[in-house]
Amino acid sequence: MKNIAKPSVLYCLLTLLAGVGAVGCVSAPVKSEQTFSGTLEDGALWQAKVPDNWNGTLLLYGHGYGRKAGLPDVAPKQSDAVLLANGYALAASQYPEAGWSVEKAIPSQLLALQQFRNDAGTPERVIAWGSSMGGLITSAIAQRHADQVDGTISLCASSYGALPMMDTALDGAFVFTRLLFPGEDIPLTGGGDDRETVGRLITTMEGNQQDPRWQARAVLAGVLGGLPDWTIPGSEAPETPDAIAQHMMAAVKMGLFLPRGDQERRAGGSFSSNTDIDYRALLDASGRKSLVEAVYQKAGLSLNDDLRTLEKAQRIASVPGAVAYMADNFTPDGAITKPMLAMHTTGDGMTSPSLQTNYLQLLKSESDPGLSSALWVERAGHCTFTPEELLTSVETLENRLESGTWQSPARAPGIAFTDAVVLPLPRWCTENRQACQSLTISGDHQ
């Protein structure tokens, strides 16, 4: 597949009115499609759609955390029409359980693939892809079931793994509670999800949102918790420390206080720990220390005093068996044998963009470096991709499968790809300081 620029919307409209098809006109309607659905052997619902102009490629989609009633979505939100119009068949399972069902979701996706073969026919090519937790499930398929797919795409995912994601969020939540709610015994792990308490903390923070002292400590928590500077969907990227503080505060609830109850129940206890974490060293390695210093200076607070408070605070331990479960379900080791593309927005306040940076580093260190590549979308929000960007991600992977090399996708309307580099996770930087510093960083902030 050649990498050519997509035609304009006007050109597509004119060719449509003339009754003539045009390559790359992503909004062309599908004349008809076949739909298949049913219940898999594991009890999960599944669904597939095959357009009449099927190009032979099946996109096997993994949805994210949570579950809605009925049949599963067969593609990321609002993109199925574009993908079908361009000849792609779509399929997905609903997973047999809601929540952090990674363990059962992986085989369920493979069952959906087999059911597609039984009902719709054998694809010429299978690309597994997924959003958020579904992207992590896709990473597991890439590592454990490469014989079932030709390539994979991880979208807005915790792709570096469940343990790094949850440990980093714990760091942020720990800093937030210990500095902004001193004296309160707020359990962060081991007791399920006390969402009522989390709601109270967030409400209190919102009531102090204009207080520079709250802003400073929220920024410190956000930086150590992997939050990007830009988090509010539909907004322009913030340019000042004050504006960044507002974006950090907007992401605290969903980015630092991740739901743990379901995972801990499945794992058999707490899997996150900070017993050996030096938060002073973590800040030094974060690449954003100057941002934290700026907001602390404006607030008239002593950053050194707050770091000393964190040093003295009682730490949180993990249960070894629970750590092992979350490693298995799922934290990748980076060993892949088929091409993998990762795509993430630079302003994702729910699933840290740093996870993609780390994942790419892992893949290139543990596998053939030519097997992996990344696309960065310059936008805020979790999984806020346009249908054109999603289609382009598929085309980029197909280009790699056909040519053997990665090609930069063409820039076109509806596409916001950027060459920006997102900093790795602070924990990773403390352990891999030289490698972290060797990355090309544009500026001091994410």
N, C-alpha and C positions, 0 to 999 in steps of 0.2 A: 504494500500500500504506500503510495507516494505521499509525502508530506507537503500538501499544497494548501494555500490559503482558502478559507471558505468564502463562497460568493456572498454578495450583499443580500440583505432582506428584499430590496427592490427587485434584484435580478431573480431571486427565487419566486417572488410573487408574479412577475411577468411570465416566467416559464410555466408556472402553475396555471395561470389564466389561459396560456396558449396550449395547455394540454401536453406539455413536454416536460419530462423529468430532468432534473439537473443534479449532478453529483455534489454532495455537500450541503444541499438545502435541508437543514435539519428539521424545519418545521413543516415539511410536506406531510400530508395526512396519510395514514395507512388505509388502504382500500378495505382490507379485511384481515382477520386473524383467527387462528384456532386457539381455543382456551382449554386447558386440561387442569383438573384439580381432583382432590380426593384426600384420603387419609393414608399416611405411611405406616409401615410396620411398627414404628415406635409410638404411634398414636398421634403424631403431629400432622396438621393439615399441610398440604402443599399446593402450589399452583404454578402453571406455566402458560406463557403466551407465545405463539409462533406466528409471525407475519406471513402473508402470502408471498412476499419477496425475500424470504429467509436467505441470508447470505452464508449459512452453514455454521455460524458462530453462536454458541450458547453462552449467555452471561448468567452465572449462578450467583444469586445475591444473598448475602447474609445481613439480616436486620440487626439493629442495635439493642441496647438494654431495654427491658420492658416488653410488653406484648399487648397488642390490641385484639379485639374480638374478630373472629372470622378468618378469612383466607389471608395469607401473608402478602405484603407488598412484594412485587417481583423486581423492583428497581428502586433506587433512591427517589425520594419524593419529587413528583412532577417531572420525572425524566423518562417514564416508560413510553410515552407517545413518541418522543424524539428518537429513542433507541429502536422502537419497533419500526418507525418510518424509515430508518436507515438499515433495516434488514436484520436486526439482531433478535434472536429468540431469548426469552427471559424466563427464569425459574427461581423458585425459593421455597424453603420450608418455614413453618411457623415455629419450629423447635418444640419438643414435647413439654417443656416447662418454661414459665416466665422467669424473669430475673437473671441472675448470673448463671445461666444454664450452658456455659461453654462446654462442659464435659459431655453433655448430651446433644448439644447443637452441632458439634463437628460431625458425628455419625449421621445426624438427621439431614444435614446438607448433602452428604454422600448418598443417602437413600433417595432424596429428591432428584439427584442427578441420575441415579439408576432408573427411577420411575419415569423420568423424562425419556430416557432411551427406550423404555418399554412402550410408552404411549405415543411419543411424537417422532421417534427415530433417532439414529445415532448422529450427533453433531460432528462436523469436520474439525471443530476446535471448541475447547471449553476454557472459558476464563472465569475463575472464581473471584468475586469481589464482595466487599461488605463495608458498611458504615459503622463507625464508632465501635461498640463491642463486636459487631459483625466483621469489622476490619481485622480485629484480633483473631476471630475465628478463622478468617481467611488466611491470616499468617500461619495459623496452626495447620491448615490444609496444605499450604505451601511447603511446610516443613515435614509433615507426617504423611501426606497423601499426594505427593507430586505426580505419581503415576496416573492420577485421576484427572489432572488438569494440564493445560498447555502453558498457562501463566496466571498470575494473580494481581489484584489491585487492592490495596488497603486505603480506605477513605476515612479521614478525620478520626483515626483510630488510636487507641491505647497500644499502638503496635509494638512498642518496646517491651511491653509486658505488664501483666496485672500487678506484680510486686513493685516495680519501679514507679508505676503510676500511683498506687495507693500509698507507698512510703513517702513520695514527694508531697502528696496531698496532706499526709499526716504532719509533715514538717510545717506546712503552712498553717494548718489548724492549730498545731501546738503553739506556734509563735502568737497567733491571733488570740487564743484564749488566755495564755499565760501572761501576756502583756496588757491586754485590754480588759480582762476580767480577773484580776489578781485576787487571790483568796478564795475563789470559787473552785469547788472540786467538780470539774467538768470532765467526765470520762470521754475519751475519744475513740477507744476501741474496747472490745471485749464484752460490751453490754447491749449489742444490737444497735438499732438506730433510734435515738431519742430525737426525732424530728421536731418535737415540741420545743426542746431546749435549743436546738439549732435555730428555729424560728424566732425564739426570744432573743438570741444573740444578734441575729441579723436585724431585727426590729430596733434593738438598742443602738446598733451601729448606724443604721439609717437615720436615727434621731440625732446622731452626732456627726453626720456626714460632712458638715462644713467646718468641723473642729480640726485644725491642723495637727493636733496631737493624735487624734484617731486616724487621720489620713496617713501620717508617718508610719504608725505601727501596722496599719493595714497594708501599706506598700512593702514594708519589711516582710510581712507574712506572705504577701503575694509573690515577691521575688524568690523567697526560699521555697515557696510552694509551686513554683513553675508557671505562675500566671503570666501571660503576655501583657505588655503595656496597653494594648488595644483589645477591648472585649465586647463593646456594646454594638450589636448588629445594627446596620443602617447608618452608622455614624462615620465621621471622618477620623482618621488616625490622630490621636492626641499628640501635641507637640511640646507641652510644658509639664513639669512635674506635678503641678496642681491638677491638670486635666488627666494625667496618667493615674493619679490617686483615685479620681472618680471612677475610672474604668476598672481599676483593681477592686475597689469596694463593690462595684456592681457584680463582680464575678466570684466573690468570696463564698457565697452559699453553694453554688453549683460546682465551683472549681476546687475548693478546699475541703468542704464537708461532704465528701462523696458518700453515698449510701454503702454501709458496710455490713448491715445485719444479715442480709441474704448470703453474702460471701462467707462471713464468719460461721454461719450455721452450716453451710456446706463444707467448710474447711475444718471445722471442729475447734474454732477458737481464733484468737487474734493473730494475724499474719504480718502486721506492720510493727515496726520497732524503731526507736530512736536512741537506744541505750548508748551507742558509741558515736553519736553525731556531735561534732563540734560546730555549732552554728556560726561562730566567728569565722572559722575556716570556710564554711559553706558560703557565707556572704562574700568573702574575699575571692572565691572561685566563681561566683555567679556571673561575673561580667557586667553587673548592674549596680555595683556598690556606690558609684557616684550619684545615681538616682536616689538611693536610700539616704545618702548623706545630705542631699539637697533638701529633701522633705523634712528630715530631722532638724536640720539647721533652721528652716523656716518655723518649725513648731517649737523651737527653743528646748528641745529634748536632747538628752545625752544618749547617743547611740551606744557608746561604750557601757553605760549603766544598764541599758536594756539587754545587751548581749551578756552582761554579767548575770542579770536576772535569769536568763535562759540557761546559763551554765549551772546555776544552782537548782533549777526546777527539777522535780522528780520525773524520771524518764519512764518510757513505756516499753515493755518487753513483748516479745512474740512467742507463740507456741510453735516449736519446731515442726510438728506434724501439719499444722495449718500452713506454714510457709511452704512445705513440700507440696501440699494440695494446690496452692495458688501458682506454684512453679509449673505444675503439670497442666493447670487449667486457667490461664495459660501465660507462660513467660518464655518467649522464644530463645533459642540458642544461636540463631542466625545462620543455620545450615540449610541452604536452599539449593535446588538444582534446576529450577525453571525461572524465567524472568519474573521479577516482582517490581511493580510500580507503586509508590506511596504518594498520596495527595492529601494536603492539609491546608487549612487557612492559617495565615500568620496571626490572626486575632482570635483564636479559639480559647474562650475563657472557661470551658468545661473540661476538655481533654487537651492537656498542654501540648502546644506545637512542638515543644522540645522533645516529646516522645518520638516524633518522626525523625528529628535530627539524630537522636541516639540510635534509633532503629537502623537508619541508613549506615551509620558508623559500624554497627554490629554486623550487618549483612556484608559489608565490604571487607570486614576483617575476618569473617568466618567462612565466606563463600567467594566464588569468582566475582571480583568487583564489577565485572561487566553485566552481571545478572540483575543488578538493582539500580533504580533511579528514582528521582522524586520530582514532584510538581508542587510548587508553592503558589497559593492563591492569595492575593493581597486583599483581604476582606476580614471583617470581624464576624464572630458567631461560630457556632458548632455545626459543621456539615452544611454550611450555607453556600453550596456550589450551585451554579447555574446548570441547566440541562446541557448547554453547549460545552461547559467545562467537563462535565461527566462524559459526554460523547468523546471529547478530545482525549480524555484519559484512556478510554478504550482504544481509540485509534492509535495513540502513542504506543501502547503495549503491542497492538497488532503490527505496527511498523517494526518494532523490535523483534517480534517473532518471525517476520518475513525477511528482514534485512540483516538481522544479527547484530545491529548496532542501535543505540538510542539516538533519536533525533529530536531536537527541540521543536515543540509544536508551533504552528503558525499562530500569530496573534490575530484576533478577530473580534467583532462586537460580541458582547456577552461573556468575554473571557478576560480574567484579571490575573494572569500568571505574572510572577515576579521572580527576579533573580536574588532576592533578599535571602540572607542566611539567618536562621533562627538559632539562638544559643542552646547548647545542650542542657540537660538537667544539672542543677548545682551539685547534687550528690555525685553524679558521674564525673564532674569536673574536679572534685576533691580527690577522687581516686585515680583520675587520668589527666592530671594537670597539664602535662606536656602536649598530649593529643588535643585537649580542649583548647589550649592556647594556640595551637597550630591552625585551627579553623579560621577561615576568612570571615571576619565580623565587620559589618557596616555600622559604625557607631557603637555606642555603649549600651544601647537598649535593644530589646527584641522588637 
